[in-house]
Amino acid sequence: MSGTKSPSPKAQAINTDQSPIEALIVTHGQPSDPEPAEAILAKFTAGVQADIPDHVIGSATLAAPGRLEEQLNRLVDGGVIYPLFMADGWFVRTALIKRISGASLDTVVAVMPPFGLDAALPGIVARNITETLSDTFGANTQPSLLVAAHGSAHGTAPAASAQLFAERLRKELPGVPIEVGFIEQDPALGDVAAKMTEQTICLPFFAMPGEHVRLDIPAALKQGGFSGPVLPPVSQLDGADKIIANVLSRALNKRQLS
């Protein structure tokens, strides 16, 4: 782990249901069935925790009733909230902030930029994509990449985040054609998929493996006649959790020194 360590070593932190937490990873979750998404996020957070064992990290989905407020009450003064979202849109700027404000906390917390906008993310994703392209199509083909994103009929932030990510990814993968399709706006994912070559892989530009990833993306790809491999959502790619661990380590060590 390359994150900055505190100047004075301390014992490994242990996260229990009663212990104070220094950082809270928050994602959307699944309103129709909250508990499985809570468990997936908790497992992911445990991986981040393992990389920065001298800090205590908690997790909560917005969809699980009362879970966010319960975790906010454990957050130490000066703690940080990490939005495991792909865009700085309504859920981060409005829904999350409203829930934090409504919790009437006695402590001061800071909300960090969301996962999907991290400048280190395209490099990690590019490495995973390169390995998959090589393993799937070999070295003598011209593969393509289809980024499957959420989009929105009610705001521009989700699409803008996906397009920014794709632009950064093009710099990491020169020569690989990259197209973006959406499940909630044009250009529709199925329509874009129908135009891609057979040597194409699909990257779900989503934070976690919820219903959009499990149901909506496969349905749209099937509609477009897409038969190529589909990668896991971004947070589940190898090394993605290291980005969050690095960001939290820097933020929490800075807090300790201030």
C-alpha positions in Angstrom: 0.0 0.0 0.0 1.4 3.3 -1.0 -0.7 5.6 1.1 1.0 8.0 3.5 1.2 6.6 7.0 0.9 8.5 10.3 4.1 9.6 11.8 3.6 7.7 14.9 2.6 4.0 14.5 -0.4 2.6 16.4 -2.2 -0.6 16.8 -4.4 -1.9 14.1 -7.9 -0.4 14.4 -10.8 -2.8 14.9 -14.2 -2.0 13.5 -17.1 -3.2 15.7 -20.7 -2.1 15.8 -20.0 0.2 18.7 -16.5 1.6 17.9 -16.1 5.1 16.5 -15.3 5.3 12.8 -13.1 7.8 11.0 -14.4 7.4 7.5 -17.7 6.3 6.1 -18.1 4.8 2.6 -21.6 5.5 1.2 -23.2 4.2 -1.9 -26.8 4.0 -3.3 -27.8 0.4 -2.5 -30.9 -1.4 -3.6 -34.2 0.1 -2.4 -36.2 -3.0 -3.4 -33.9 -5.3 -1.4 -31.5 -3.4 0.8 -29.7 -6.1 2.8 -27.7 -7.9 0.0 -26.3 -4.5 -1.2 -25.4 -3.6 2.4 -23.5 -6.9 2.7 -21.7 -6.4 -0.6 -20.6 -2.9 0.4 -19.5 -4.1 3.9 -17.3 -6.8 2.2 -15.8 -4.2 -0.1 -15.2 -1.8 2.8 -13.4 -4.6 4.7 -11.0 -4.8 1.8 -10.3 -1.0 2.0 -10.0 -1.4 5.8 -7.3 -4.1 5.3 -5.2 -1.7 3.3 -5.3 1.0 6.0 -5.5 -1.0 9.2 -4.6 1.9 11.5 -8.0 3.6 10.6 -11.6 2.5 11.2 -13.8 2.6 8.2 -17.6 2.1 8.1 -20.1 1.7 5.4 -23.7 2.4 4.6 -26.1 2.5 1.7 -28.7 5.2 1.2 -31.3 2.6 0.5 -31.2 0.7 3.8 -33.6 2.4 6.3 -31.7 4.2 9.1 -28.3 2.7 8.2 -26.7 5.9 7.2 -27.9 7.8 10.3 -26.7 4.9 12.5 -23.2 5.1 11.0 -23.1 8.9 11.0 -23.6 8.8 14.8 -20.4 6.7 15.1 -18.4 9.1 12.9 -15.7 11.0 14.9 -15.4 14.8 14.8 -13.6 15.7 11.6 -14.4 12.3 10.0 -14.8 12.0 6.3 -17.6 10.6 4.0 -16.5 8.9 0.8 -19.3 8.8 -1.8 -18.9 5.5 -3.8 -20.8 7.0 -6.7 -19.8 7.5 -10.3 -21.0 11.1 -10.6 -21.2 14.2 -8.6 -25.0 14.3 -9.2 -28.2 14.5 -7.3 -27.5 11.6 -5.0 -24.2 13.1 -3.8 -25.1 16.8 -3.9 -28.7 16.6 -2.7 -29.8 13.2 -1.3 -26.6 12.5 0.7 -26.2 16.1 2.0 -29.9 16.2 3.0 -29.5 13.0 5.0 -26.3 14.3 6.7 -28.0 17.6 7.6 -31.1 15.8 8.9 -29.0 13.7 11.2 -28.3 16.7 13.5 -24.7 15.7 14.2 -22.7 17.2 16.9 -19.5 16.5 14.9 -18.1 18.1 11.8 -17.7 15.9 8.7 -16.3 16.4 5.3 -17.8 14.9 2.1 -15.1 13.9 -0.4 -15.3 13.9 -4.2 -17.0 10.8 -5.6 -15.2 7.7 -6.8 -16.1 8.1 -10.4 -14.3 11.4 -10.8 -11.0 10.2 -9.3 -8.2 11.0 -11.8 -6.4 7.7 -10.8 -9.4 5.6 -11.8 -8.8 5.4 -15.6 -5.3 4.1 -15.2 -6.5 1.2 -13.0 -9.4 0.4 -15.3 -7.1 0.6 -18.4 -4.8 -2.1 -16.9 -7.8 -4.4 -16.3 -9.1 -3.7 -19.8 -5.8 -4.4 -21.4 -5.5 -7.7 -19.7 -9.0 -8.7 -20.7 -8.6 -7.6 -24.3 -5.3 -9.6 -24.6 -6.8 -12.7 -22.9 -10.0 -12.6 -25.0 -9.0 -11.4 -28.5 -5.2 -11.9 -28.6 -2.6 -9.5 -29.8 -3.3 -9.4 -33.5 -6.9 -7.9 -33.4 -8.3 -4.4 -33.2 -10.6 -4.6 -30.1 -13.1 -2.0 -29.0 -14.6 -0.9 -25.7 -18.2 -0.2 -24.9 -18.7 1.8 -21.7 -22.2 1.1 -20.3 -23.3 4.1 -18.1 -26.4 5.1 -16.2 -27.2 8.6 -17.6 -30.2 10.4 -16.5 -33.4 12.0 -17.9 -33.3 14.6 -15.1 -29.7 15.9 -15.0 -26.5 16.2 -16.8 -24.0 15.1 -14.2 -24.2 11.3 -14.7 -23.6 11.5 -18.5 -20.9 14.2 -18.1 -19.0 12.0 -15.6 -19.2 9.0 -18.0 -18.0 11.1 -20.9 -15.1 12.6 -18.8 -14.1 9.1 -17.8 -14.2 7.8 -21.4 -12.0 10.8 -22.5 -9.5 10.0 -19.8 -9.6 6.3 -20.7 -8.8 7.1 -24.4 -5.5 8.6 -23.3 -4.7 5.5 -21.3 -5.7 3.2 -24.2 -4.5 4.8 -27.4 -5.8 3.0 -30.5 -8.7 1.4 -28.7 -12.1 2.8 -30.0 -14.3 3.7 -27.0 -18.0 4.4 -27.2 -20.4 5.2 -24.4 -24.1 4.1 -24.2 -26.7 4.8 -21.5 -29.5 2.9 -19.9 -31.6 6.1 -19.1 -30.9 8.5 -21.9 -29.6 8.7 -25.5 -27.5 7.3 -27.0 -29.2 4.1 -25.7 -26.8 1.3 -24.7 -28.6 -1.2 -27.0 -28.3 1.1 -30.0 -24.6 1.7 -29.4 -24.0 -2.0 -28.8 -25.5 -2.9 -32.1 -22.9 -0.8 -33.9 -19.9 -2.3 -32.2 -17.6 -4.9 -33.7 -17.4 -8.5 -32.6 -14.1 -7.7 -30.9 -15.6 -5.5 -28.2 -15.8 -5.8 -24.4 -18.2 -3.9 -22.2 -17.3 -2.0 -19.1 -20.2 -1.2 -16.7 -19.5 2.3 -15.4 -21.2 1.6 -12.2 -20.1 1.7 -8.6 -21.5 -1.6 -7.4 -23.2 -4.8 -8.8 -26.9 -3.8 -8.3 -29.9 -4.4 -10.5 -28.7 -2.1 -13.3 -25.6 -4.2 -13.7 -27.3 -7.5 -13.2 -30.5 -6.9 -15.2 -30.6 -3.7 -17.2 -27.2 -3.8 -18.9 -27.5 -7.5 -20.0 -31.0 -6.7 -21.4 -29.8 -3.7 -23.3 -26.8 -5.6 -24.7 -29.0 -8.5 -25.7 -31.2 -6.1 -27.5 -28.2 -4.8 -29.4 -27.0 -8.3 -30.3 -23.8 -7.9 -28.2 -22.1 -11.1 -27.3 -18.7 -10.0 -26.0 -17.4 -10.2 -22.5 -18.7 -7.9 -19.8 -16.4 -6.8 -17.1 -17.4 -6.3 -13.4 -18.6 -2.9 -12.3 -15.7 -0.5 -11.8 -15.3 -0.8 -8.0 -14.9 -4.6 -8.4 -12.0 -4.4 -10.8 -8.5 -5.3 -9.5 -6.9 -2.4 -7.8 -10.0 -0.1 -7.6 -10.2 -0.5 -3.8 -6.6 0.7 -3.6 -7.7 4.1 -5.0 -10.2 4.6 -2.2 -7.7 3.3 0.4 -5.1 5.8 -0.8 -7.5 8.7 -0.8 -8.8 7.9 2.7 -5.4 7.4 4.1 -4.2 10.8 2.9 -7.3 12.5 4.2 -7.3 10.8 7.6 -3.6 11.3 8.2 -4.0 15.0 7.3 -6.8 15.2 9.8 -4.6 13.7 12.5 -1.9 16.2 11.8 -4.1 19.2 11.8 
